[in-house]
Amino acid sequence: MKQQKKYRQTPKAKDKKNKRRQKPENKKKAKENYQKNKERINKRNKERYKTDEHYKWSRLLRAAAGRIKTCVKGDIRTIELLNCTFEEAKNHIISLFEPGMTWENDGPIKWQIDHRRCLASFDFKNNEEDKYMAGHWSNLQPMWAPENYAKGAYYDEETFTHVWIDRDVGWIPKN
């Protein structure tokens, strides 16, 4: 039993599992299963969001990266966009918390994960590097929801406070 569990954690086994999931007939079955069990699945996910810290952060970060994924062609993993682990991204976000921001009070009316440089300012179709610039962990920050809504898609290169170095370093403050 332990050997099977160990095997399932290998890249080869994970790749096999992902390939099975991508088959059209399996996608169809998964969709049907979700529709049939939607209430139970959603209830379980909401409960898990409240109780499992790693799950909550992975959902928040995947949502932030998901907005980029809809703009780019091809399949790209959230971890690849962030260029760090979920734990490292979480620690980055928490380090930027303002007074009053807590783990418990995130959400659409409290604080949100914001992209410092708004996604609308990137050219995902013509510049491959832009998806990494947009999704990099250093482009993420916590922001109060009203401020985030007011900021909208505003970006001014002259007044933007950070500069892109590369995928390993990311965005750093301008001097």
C-alpha positions in Angstrom: 0.0 0.0 0.0 2.8 2.4 0.9 4.6 1.6 -2.3 1.4 2.5 -4.4 1.1 5.8 -2.6 4.7 6.6 -3.2 4.3 5.8 -6.9 1.3 8.0 -7.2 3.4 11.0 -6.0 6.0 10.5 -8.8 5.9 12.9 -11.9 5.4 9.9 -14.2 2.2 8.8 -12.3 0.9 12.3 -12.1 1.4 12.8 -15.8 -0.5 9.6 -16.5 -3.4 10.7 -14.3 -3.5 14.2 -16.0 -3.5 12.6 -19.5 -6.5 10.4 -18.5 -8.3 13.5 -17.2 -7.8 15.3 -20.5 -9.5 12.6 -22.6 -12.8 13.9 -24.0 -14.8 10.9 -22.6 -13.3 11.4 -19.1 -14.0 15.2 -19.2 -17.6 14.4 -20.1 -17.9 11.9 -17.2 -16.4 14.4 -14.8 -18.8 17.1 -15.9 -21.8 14.7 -15.6 -20.6 13.6 -12.1 -20.3 17.3 -11.0 -23.8 18.1 -12.3 -25.2 15.1 -10.5 -23.4 15.9 -7.2 -23.1 19.7 -7.5 -24.7 20.5 -4.1 -22.6 18.0 -2.2 -19.4 19.0 -3.9 -19.9 22.7 -3.4 -20.8 22.2 0.3 -17.7 20.1 0.8 -15.5 22.7 -1.0 -17.0 25.6 1.1 -16.3 23.7 4.3 -12.8 22.8 3.2 -12.2 26.5 2.3 -13.1 27.5 5.8 -11.0 24.8 7.6 -8.0 24.0 5.3 -5.5 26.8 5.1 -3.5 25.4 2.2 -6.7 24.7 0.2 -7.9 28.3 0.8 -4.6 29.9 -0.3 -4.3 27.6 -3.3 -7.9 28.6 -4.4 -7.1 32.3 -4.0 -3.8 32.1 -5.9 -5.4 30.0 -8.6 -8.1 32.5 -9.0 -5.5 35.3 -9.5 -3.6 33.2 -12.0 -6.8 32.0 -13.7 -7.5 35.5 -15.0 -4.2 35.3 -16.8 -4.8 31.8 -18.1 -7.9 32.9 -19.9 -5.8 35.4 -21.9 -3.0 33.1 -23.0 -2.9 30.1 -25.3 -1.8 26.7 -24.1 -1.8 25.0 -20.8 0.3 26.6 -18.0 0.4 25.7 -14.3 -0.3 28.2 -11.6 3.0 27.3 -9.9 4.8 28.1 -13.2 3.2 31.5 -13.4 3.8 32.4 -9.8 7.4 31.1 -10.0 7.2 29.9 -6.4 5.2 27.6 -4.2 1.8 28.4 -2.8 3.4 28.6 0.7 5.9 31.2 -0.5 3.2 33.2 -2.3 1.0 33.1 0.8 3.9 34.4 3.0 4.5 37.2 0.5 0.9 38.3 0.6 0.7 38.1 4.4 3.9 40.1 4.7 2.1 42.9 2.9 -1.0 42.9 5.0 -2.1 46.3 6.2 -3.6 46.9 9.7 -6.9 45.2 9.8 -6.2 42.6 7.2 -6.4 39.1 8.5 -6.6 35.5 7.3 -10.2 35.4 8.3 -11.5 38.6 6.6 -10.6 38.1 2.9 -13.3 38.2 0.3 -15.1 40.4 -2.2 -16.1 43.0 0.4 -13.0 42.9 2.5 -9.6 42.5 1.0 -8.5 40.8 -2.3 -5.4 39.6 -4.0 -4.6 42.4 -6.5 -2.1 42.5 -9.4 0.2 45.5 -8.8 0.4 46.1 -12.6 -3.1 45.5 -13.9 -3.7 42.6 -16.3 -5.2 44.9 -18.9 -1.8 46.5 -19.4 -0.1 43.3 -20.7 0.0 42.1 -24.3 -0.5 38.4 -23.8 -1.0 37.7 -27.5 2.2 39.2 -28.8 4.6 38.9 -25.8 5.3 35.5 -24.2 7.1 37.1 -21.3 4.0 39.1 -20.3 2.2 36.1 -18.8 5.1 35.5 -16.5 5.4 39.2 -15.6 1.6 39.3 -14.8 1.5 36.1 -12.8 4.7 36.4 -10.9 4.3 36.4 -7.1 6.0 39.8 -6.8 3.1 41.3 -8.9 0.6 40.2 -6.3 -0.5 42.2 -3.2 -3.4 42.3 -0.8 -5.6 45.3 -1.3 -8.8 46.5 0.3 -11.7 45.7 -2.0 -13.0 49.3 -2.4 -9.4 50.5 -3.3 -9.1 47.6 -5.8 -12.4 48.4 -7.5 -11.4 52.1 -7.6 -8.0 51.3 -9.1 -9.6 49.2 -11.8 -7.5 48.7 -14.9 -5.4 51.8 -14.4 -1.8 51.6 -15.3 0.7 54.4 -16.0 4.3 53.4 -16.8 5.6 56.7 -15.6 4.2 56.5 -12.1 4.3 52.7 -11.6 6.4 51.9 -8.6 8.0 48.7 -9.7 10.3 47.5 -12.5 10.5 44.0 -14.0 13.9 42.3 -13.8 13.4 38.7 -14.9 11.5 35.5 -14.0 13.8 34.6 -11.2 13.8 38.0 -9.5 10.4 39.4 -10.6 9.2 42.9 -9.9 11.3 45.2 -7.6 10.6 48.7 -6.3 12.1 51.5 -8.4 14.8 53.5 -6.7 
